[in-house]
Amino acid sequence: MNLEARVQRLFQESLETRRRCQTLLAGPLARAANLVVESLLAGGKVMSCGNGGSAADAQHFSSEMLNRFERERPGLPAFALTTDSSTLTSIANDYAYEEVFSKQVAALGHPGDLLLAISTSGNSPNVVRAVEAAKEQQMEVIALTGRDGGRIATLLGDDDVELRADSDSTARIQEVHLLCIHCLCDLVDSLLLGTEG
C-alpha cells in the first residue's frame, strides 16, 4: 500500500467535495449569516448541537462566536448544548438520550433565538428532536446536514436554512461543515464590523 498516494487521494476527494459545495452553499451561507445577525441584533442567541464530531463542531462554532473569530469584537451570545455533562446525563437517564438537546431548547429557547443543528446524516434522533423543539419555541433553524438531508430537511420551514454537504462520506461532510462554520463566523463578523481586506 502506497500511503503517500492514499493521502493524495484523500486530499483530492476533499477538494472535489468542497469545490462542489462552494457553488451550492454560497447563497444558503449568506442567508444563514443574515439570520444569525438579525437574531443577535434583536437580542437573540444561538444554540448549537450535534453528536460526536458534530458535537465538536457545535462547540467550535460557539467558541468562535463567544470569544472571537479572526477579528477583535465583543463576544456574541452563543453556546453549545453538548457541554453540560450533568444535564446531558440526567436527561438521558431520567428520560431518553433522544431528549438531551430538546429539553434544553425547550427550557432556554425563546422566539428570535436560533438553533444550529448539526447531523451528517440529517437523522440523528436527538438533533431531530432539538429541531422540533426549536420550531415549538418559534425559533429559526440553521441545519448542517449531508447525504439527502434526512429527517431534519423535512422539518425545516421557509425561514430556515439548510447547509447540506453534497457527499455520502461522513469525513467529507464533516470537512464541509467545518468550512461552513468558518464561513458563517467570517460573514457574521463582516456584517457586524464591515468588510476587511
Backbone bond lengths (Angstrom), bond angles and torsions (degrees), N, CA, C in turn:
res aa  C-N    CA-C-N  psi(-1)  N-CA   C-N-CA  omega(-1)  CA-C   N-CA-C  phi
1 M - - - 1.460 - - 1.529 109.08 -
2 N 1.309 115.79 128.23 1.456 121.99 177.93 1.530 108.26 -91.13
3 L 1.327 116.23 102.30 1.467 120.47 -175.33 1.524 111.94 -67.60
4 E 1.307 117.29 -36.12 1.463 119.23 179.74 1.529 110.71 -65.79
5 A 1.313 116.91 -38.92 1.468 120.08 177.32 1.521 110.34 -65.55
6 R 1.331 116.08 -36.46 1.464 119.52 178.15 1.531 110.76 -64.75
7 V 1.319 116.76 -41.83 1.468 120.91 176.55 1.524 110.00 -60.30
8 Q 1.323 116.27 -44.26 1.467 120.04 178.68 1.534 110.78 -58.97
9 R 1.339 116.42 -41.91 1.466 120.63 179.85 1.523 111.11 -64.95
10 L 1.334 117.05 -42.68 1.468 120.47 179.97 1.525 111.15 -63.76
11 F 1.329 116.68 -42.85 1.459 119.68 176.74 1.527 110.28 -60.96
12 Q 1.335 116.38 -43.10 1.464 120.36 -178.43 1.529 111.22 -63.71
13 E 1.335 116.91 -42.82 1.465 120.12 178.01 1.522 110.97 -61.76
14 S 1.327 116.04 -41.04 1.461 119.72 179.03 1.520 110.84 -64.64
15 L 1.320 117.00 -44.74 1.461 120.96 179.33 1.528 111.61 -61.60
16 E 1.330 116.72 -43.20 1.464 120.51 179.96 1.528 111.43 -63.90
17 T 1.336 116.68 -40.80 1.467 120.15 178.78 1.520 110.55 -64.64
18 R 1.321 116.69 -46.55 1.458 119.78 -179.77 1.529 111.75 -65.93
19 R 1.320 117.55 -33.71 1.457 120.73 177.55 1.537 110.30 -65.15
20 R 1.334 117.32 -43.20 1.474 120.21 176.62 1.524 110.83 -60.20
21 C 1.324 115.29 -43.45 1.464 120.17 -175.35 1.527 112.61 -74.30
22 Q 1.314 116.70 -22.17 1.466 120.46 -179.53 1.526 110.69 -55.07
23 T 1.312 116.79 -47.59 1.468 121.13 -179.79 1.528 111.36 -74.99
24 L 1.345 116.06 -42.80 1.459 120.31 -176.78 1.522 112.75 -64.91
25 L 1.323 117.98 -32.91 1.460 120.86 -169.94 1.527 114.92 -105.02
26 A 1.325 118.30 -5.26 1.472 119.40 -177.62 1.535 111.05 -58.92
27 G 1.316 117.11 -50.19 1.468 120.64 179.83 1.523 112.55 -64.35
28 P 1.351 118.08 -50.70 1.464 119.20 178.10 1.531 113.34 -59.63
29 L 1.327 118.28 -36.63 1.471 119.90 178.19 1.527 110.94 -65.31
30 A 1.323 117.72 -39.88 1.465 120.60 176.96 1.525 110.25 -62.98
31 R 1.341 116.98 -43.12 1.470 120.46 177.50 1.525 110.83 -62.75
32 A 1.342 116.83 -42.40 1.464 120.94 -179.82 1.526 111.01 -62.47
33 A 1.323 117.19 -42.64 1.465 120.40 179.30 1.520 110.76 -62.76
34 N 1.329 116.74 -40.94 1.466 119.91 176.74 1.521 111.61 -62.69
35 L 1.350 116.80 -38.96 1.471 120.03 176.71 1.525 110.80 -60.59
36 V 1.330 116.37 -45.23 1.466 120.47 -179.51 1.521 109.93 -60.49
37 V 1.309 117.15 -49.30 1.468 120.97 -177.18 1.524 111.07 -64.29
38 E 1.325 117.70 -43.39 1.474 120.29 177.71 1.521 110.90 -59.15
39 S 1.329 116.46 -42.51 1.461 120.27 178.86 1.522 110.98 -63.53
40 L 1.328 116.57 -48.00 1.466 120.36 -178.05 1.522 111.56 -62.76
41 L 1.317 117.13 -44.00 1.469 120.36 -178.43 1.530 112.25 -66.75
42 A 1.342 115.79 -22.98 1.468 120.21 177.98 1.531 111.45 -91.75
43 G 1.330 117.58 7.53 1.462 120.80 178.64 1.510 113.97 90.61
44 G 1.326 117.92 12.10 1.464 121.41 -179.92 1.517 112.41 -85.92
45 K 1.317 114.16 178.17 1.459 121.24 179.71 1.526 108.46 -137.43
46 V 1.318 115.70 164.32 1.457 121.40 179.91 1.519 108.89 -115.05
47 M 1.341 116.27 123.12 1.457 122.41 173.66 1.522 107.45 -105.21
48 S 1.331 116.76 143.24 1.462 119.68 -179.39 1.521 110.01 -131.85
49 C 1.346 115.59 151.52 1.461 119.60 -179.77 1.517 110.90 -155.19
50 G 1.319 115.20 158.30 1.457 123.87 177.36 1.517 108.41 175.51
51 N 1.306 116.95 175.76 1.471 123.07 -178.72 1.523 110.21 -117.56
52 G 1.327 116.40 146.52 1.458 120.76 175.51 1.518 111.67 59.56
53 G 1.343 116.61 -125.03 1.462 120.59 177.86 1.516 111.85 -59.52
54 S 1.324 116.48 -32.87 1.467 120.44 178.23 1.524 111.07 -70.61
55 A 1.325 118.11 -29.24 1.466 120.88 173.46 1.525 109.31 -65.74
56 A 1.330 115.96 -41.66 1.460 119.85 176.92 1.526 110.44 -62.14
57 D 1.338 116.74 -39.87 1.466 120.27 177.54 1.521 111.11 -64.77
58 A 1.335 117.61 -39.70 1.463 121.28 177.64 1.531 110.25 -60.23
59 Q 1.315 116.12 -43.59 1.461 120.97 179.16 1.531 111.00 -69.76
60 H 1.308 116.95 -37.49 1.463 121.41 177.66 1.528 109.33 -59.49
61 F 1.328 116.58 -48.66 1.464 120.42 -179.87 1.527 111.09 -59.70
62 S 1.324 116.72 -48.72 1.465 118.57 -176.25 1.527 111.68 -64.78
63 S 1.328 117.12 -34.56 1.470 118.81 179.18 1.524 111.34 -68.62
64 E 1.345 116.86 -38.12 1.475 119.69 178.73 1.526 110.62 -66.80
65 M 1.323 117.18 -33.45 1.457 120.55 179.39 1.530 111.46 -76.23
66 L 1.320 116.08 -48.19 1.462 120.59 -174.82 1.524 112.24 -70.03
67 N 1.310 117.04 -38.82 1.463 120.79 179.23 1.523 108.29 -89.65
68 R 1.298 116.95 -85.80 1.464 122.56 174.81 1.517 107.65 -171.54
69 F 1.325 115.98 163.21 1.463 120.60 175.67 1.518 107.02 -99.53
70 E 1.310 119.41 -102.97 1.468 120.35 -179.12 1.519 113.29 -107.45
71 R 1.332 116.46 -5.43 1.459 120.72 -178.85 1.520 109.32 -126.20
72 E 1.314 115.31 150.51 1.457 119.89 177.55 1.526 108.96 -71.88
73 R 1.326 115.23 133.36 1.459 121.99 176.46 1.515 107.30 -166.06
74 P 1.326 117.49 163.05 1.469 119.20 173.67 1.529 110.04 -62.52
75 G 1.310 116.63 153.58 1.459 121.21 177.20 1.517 110.85 -64.68
76 L 1.324 115.07 148.39 1.453 121.70 -179.92 1.527 109.23 -111.12
77 P 1.344 118.39 141.71 1.466 121.06 -173.84 1.532 112.75 -71.04
78 A 1.306 115.01 102.72 1.465 122.09 178.63 1.527 107.92 -149.65
79 F 1.321 116.01 143.49 1.466 119.30 175.96 1.515 110.21 -153.22
80 A 1.320 114.18 152.67 1.462 121.29 179.75 1.521 109.43 -93.70
81 L 1.318 116.18 137.19 1.466 122.32 179.12 1.523 111.61 -82.74
82 T 1.311 117.14 8.24 1.464 122.90 -174.02 1.520 113.59 -100.62
83 T 1.325 118.26 -1.72 1.465 119.78 -164.90 1.526 115.97 -102.12
84 D 1.315 118.48 -17.17 1.467 121.11 -175.76 1.534 108.93 -92.55
85 S 1.319 116.22 95.22 1.467 119.97 -173.91 1.524 112.30 -63.62
86 S 1.315 118.52 -33.92 1.468 119.99 179.07 1.526 111.29 -66.22
87 T 1.333 115.85 -43.56 1.461 119.55 177.80 1.522 110.92 -65.22
88 L 1.339 116.78 -47.56 1.466 120.59 -178.43 1.523 111.50 -59.10
89 T 1.322 116.51 -46.52 1.467 119.07 -175.80 1.522 111.94 -73.82
90 S 1.336 117.88 -32.23 1.464 118.03 178.95 1.530 110.36 -69.89
91 I 1.322 117.24 -40.78 1.467 119.63 178.03 1.521 110.17 -65.38
92 A 1.339 116.72 -45.89 1.465 120.24 179.78 1.524 111.07 -61.03
93 N 1.331 117.02 -38.59 1.462 121.39 -178.48 1.529 112.12 -74.26
94 D 1.332 116.71 -45.33 1.464 120.61 -174.85 1.522 113.11 -81.22
95 Y 1.327 117.42 -28.19 1.472 121.73 -177.00 1.526 109.33 -122.45
96 A 1.324 116.40 -93.00 1.464 120.97 179.96 1.514 108.17 -162.71
97 Y 1.321 116.38 153.72 1.458 120.25 178.52 1.529 111.05 -60.17
98 E 1.320 116.66 -28.96 1.462 120.76 179.35 1.526 112.29 -62.58
99 E 1.327 117.41 -17.83 1.468 121.13 -176.24 1.528 114.03 -100.22
100 V 1.355 118.62 1.36 1.471 119.60 -171.37 1.524 113.29 -62.04
101 F 1.319 118.20 -31.06 1.463 120.53 178.48 1.523 111.53 -95.78
102 S 1.320 117.54 -38.84 1.470 120.16 -174.80 1.524 111.91 -64.06
103 K 1.329 117.70 -38.02 1.473 119.18 178.90 1.531 110.65 -65.26
104 Q 1.327 116.92 -34.84 1.467 119.98 176.74 1.534 110.66 -68.94
105 V 1.329 116.60 -42.60 1.464 120.05 178.53 1.529 110.02 -61.71
106 A 1.323 116.63 -43.36 1.465 120.50 -179.86 1.525 111.58 -62.91
107 A 1.324 117.32 -36.71 1.462 121.19 -177.57 1.528 112.92 -80.90
108 L 1.331 117.18 -34.87 1.458 121.00 -170.76 1.518 114.62 -108.78
109 G 1.322 116.81 -16.34 1.463 120.50 -175.26 1.515 113.03 -85.68
110 H 1.321 115.17 146.85 1.464 122.64 178.58 1.524 108.93 -136.02
111 P 1.319 117.90 157.64 1.463 119.25 173.74 1.530 109.93 -53.24
112 G 1.300 116.58 135.41 1.464 121.02 -177.80 1.516 113.41 98.13
113 D 1.330 117.47 -17.71 1.462 120.35 173.84 1.523 109.08 -77.81
114 L 1.312 115.99 166.80 1.465 122.29 179.14 1.523 109.85 -123.08
115 L 1.334 115.73 148.64 1.458 121.73 170.21 1.521 108.27 -115.27
116 L 1.332 116.72 126.39 1.453 122.53 170.07 1.527 105.93 -98.54
117 A 1.323 115.92 105.46 1.466 122.88 -174.75 1.525 108.74 -104.22
118 I 1.337 116.89 122.81 1.462 120.82 -173.58 1.526 109.87 -119.68
119 S 1.328 115.81 121.71 1.466 122.11 177.80 1.522 108.33 -154.09
120 T 1.326 117.27 118.13 1.466 119.74 -176.91 1.523 111.43 -63.56
121 S 1.323 117.72 -31.49 1.466 121.05 178.98 1.515 112.19 -91.14
122 G 1.337 116.70 -22.48 1.454 121.23 -172.25 1.514 112.67 78.78
123 N 1.326 116.80 6.55 1.466 121.07 -174.83 1.525 114.55 -121.56
124 S 1.311 119.21 5.96 1.467 120.66 -179.23 1.522 108.88 -59.50
125 P 1.345 118.29 117.63 1.472 119.56 -172.97 1.523 114.39 -56.44
126 N 1.328 117.73 -39.09 1.465 118.45 -178.22 1.532 111.92 -73.66
127 V 1.325 117.75 -28.66 1.463 120.16 176.35 1.530 109.38 -76.70
128 V 1.322 117.41 -38.48 1.466 121.01 174.20 1.526 109.78 -57.32
129 R 1.326 117.04 -46.54 1.469 121.01 179.74 1.529 110.88 -63.67
130 A 1.330 117.63 -35.88 1.465 120.78 177.18 1.516 110.84 -63.58
131 V 1.332 117.17 -41.40 1.465 121.03 177.65 1.530 109.63 -63.36
132 E 1.323 117.22 -43.98 1.462 120.39 177.86 1.526 110.99 -60.10
133 A 1.333 116.58 -42.73 1.466 120.54 179.22 1.525 110.90 -65.13
134 A 1.327 117.04 -38.70 1.462 120.86 178.49 1.529 110.42 -62.47
135 K 1.322 116.36 -41.48 1.458 119.44 179.07 1.530 109.97 -64.63
136 E 1.343 117.04 -38.04 1.468 120.61 177.25 1.520 111.40 -64.23
137 Q 1.334 117.22 -30.20 1.465 122.42 179.49 1.528 111.70 -88.40
138 Q 1.330 117.55 6.31 1.467 123.15 -178.08 1.524 112.24 59.95
139 M 1.324 114.72 39.25 1.450 121.89 175.89 1.530 109.20 -100.15
140 E 1.318 115.81 149.90 1.456 119.65 172.65 1.524 108.77 -88.47
141 V 1.334 115.26 159.17 1.457 121.26 -173.76 1.526 109.99 -127.51
142 I 1.315 115.11 135.54 1.463 122.12 166.06 1.519 104.87 -110.49
143 A 1.324 116.61 120.26 1.465 121.25 -175.79 1.522 110.06 -112.50
144 L 1.309 116.26 125.32 1.462 122.82 170.93 1.521 106.86 -97.86
145 T 1.334 116.18 111.85 1.462 121.17 -176.33 1.528 109.74 -129.44
146 G 1.319 115.17 -176.02 1.455 121.89 174.54 1.512 109.18 -149.59
147 R 1.326 115.58 -169.53 1.472 121.66 179.39 1.522 110.66 51.09
148 D 1.346 119.05 -120.27 1.472 120.88 -179.27 1.531 112.04 -100.90
149 G 1.317 117.48 10.95 1.462 121.59 -179.54 1.510 113.96 88.20
150 G 1.336 116.41 -18.24 1.460 121.62 175.68 1.515 114.14 58.52
151 R 1.307 115.38 -158.80 1.468 122.55 -177.98 1.525 111.53 -63.48
152 I 1.329 116.09 -34.69 1.469 119.19 -178.19 1.522 110.91 -58.63
153 A 1.326 116.97 -41.81 1.471 120.16 -178.43 1.522 111.40 -58.51
154 T 1.329 116.94 -32.32 1.473 120.19 -178.02 1.525 112.08 -77.18
155 L 1.315 118.21 -14.95 1.463 122.06 -177.34 1.523 112.93 -92.40
156 L 1.320 116.97 -12.61 1.453 120.57 -172.82 1.524 111.25 -80.15
157 G 1.332 114.86 142.10 1.456 121.38 177.35 1.517 111.14 -98.21
158 D 1.317 115.65 -178.24 1.464 121.53 -177.61 1.523 112.94 -62.80
159 D 1.325 117.71 -28.15 1.465 120.92 -178.26 1.523 112.92 -88.64
160 D 1.329 117.59 -5.53 1.456 121.89 178.11 1.523 109.86 -89.24
161 V 1.324 116.63 167.63 1.463 121.30 179.64 1.523 109.12 -130.47
162 E 1.325 115.73 128.34 1.465 120.34 172.29 1.517 109.18 -104.94
163 L 1.326 115.81 128.89 1.458 123.20 174.87 1.522 105.97 -110.47
164 R 1.327 115.79 90.35 1.467 121.35 -173.84 1.517 110.71 -97.97
165 A 1.329 115.97 119.10 1.464 121.21 176.43 1.522 108.97 -74.70
166 D 1.310 116.84 126.98 1.458 123.00 -176.15 1.533 109.85 -82.07
167 S 1.339 115.51 78.33 1.457 120.92 179.90 1.529 109.13 -163.83
168 D 1.323 115.68 157.77 1.468 121.74 172.30 1.517 111.21 -104.69
169 S 1.314 117.95 -2.65 1.462 122.75 -179.21 1.528 109.63 -92.69
170 T 1.329 116.24 123.77 1.473 119.69 179.96 1.523 111.21 -57.89
171 A 1.322 117.66 -41.52 1.473 120.48 -179.19 1.524 111.16 -62.62
172 R 1.339 116.67 -45.57 1.466 119.46 -179.61 1.531 110.15 -65.94
173 I 1.335 117.75 -38.95 1.467 121.06 178.14 1.519 109.83 -61.37
174 Q 1.328 117.35 -45.24 1.464 120.36 -179.31 1.523 111.61 -64.31
175 E 1.331 116.98 -35.02 1.467 119.70 177.55 1.521 110.67 -64.56
176 V 1.331 116.83 -40.78 1.465 120.77 177.02 1.528 110.10 -67.56
177 H 1.329 117.45 -39.97 1.459 120.07 179.13 1.524 111.47 -59.53
178 L 1.328 117.03 -43.47 1.462 119.56 179.53 1.524 110.75 -62.93
179 L 1.323 116.86 -41.85 1.464 119.83 177.74 1.529 110.70 -63.18
180 C 1.338 116.83 -39.92 1.470 120.76 176.72 1.520 111.14 -60.60
181 I 1.324 116.85 -42.00 1.465 120.67 178.86 1.524 110.28 -61.51
182 H 1.324 116.95 -44.27 1.461 119.74 178.77 1.526 110.95 -66.08
183 C 1.327 117.73 -38.60 1.471 120.57 175.65 1.522 110.75 -61.62
184 L 1.329 116.56 -46.21 1.464 120.02 179.15 1.525 111.17 -57.42
185 C 1.315 116.41 -46.79 1.468 120.04 -179.44 1.522 110.93 -61.53
186 D 1.328 116.88 -43.46 1.458 120.85 178.98 1.529 110.87 -63.68
187 L 1.323 117.18 -44.41 1.463 120.77 -178.71 1.524 111.53 -66.74
188 V 1.319 117.07 -40.37 1.467 120.27 177.25 1.524 109.84 -60.65
189 D 1.326 116.68 -46.30 1.468 119.56 178.53 1.535 110.97 -61.91
190 S 1.325 116.71 -40.47 1.470 119.97 179.97 1.514 111.23 -64.37
191 L 1.329 116.63 -40.40 1.468 120.05 178.81 1.526 111.87 -68.20
192 L 1.322 116.77 -37.45 1.464 120.39 -177.72 1.524 113.23 -82.28
193 L 1.332 116.37 -36.23 1.460 120.58 -172.09 1.520 114.76 -111.30
194 G 1.330 116.46 -7.62 1.462 119.97 -174.05 1.515 109.76 92.63
195 T 1.316 115.34 159.85 1.474 119.14 -178.63 1.513 110.01 -75.86
196 E 1.318 113.00 153.87 1.473 120.03 -179.23 1.516 107.92 -135.93
197 G 1.308 116.57 129.48 1.471 121.01 174.96 1.480 115.67 75.48
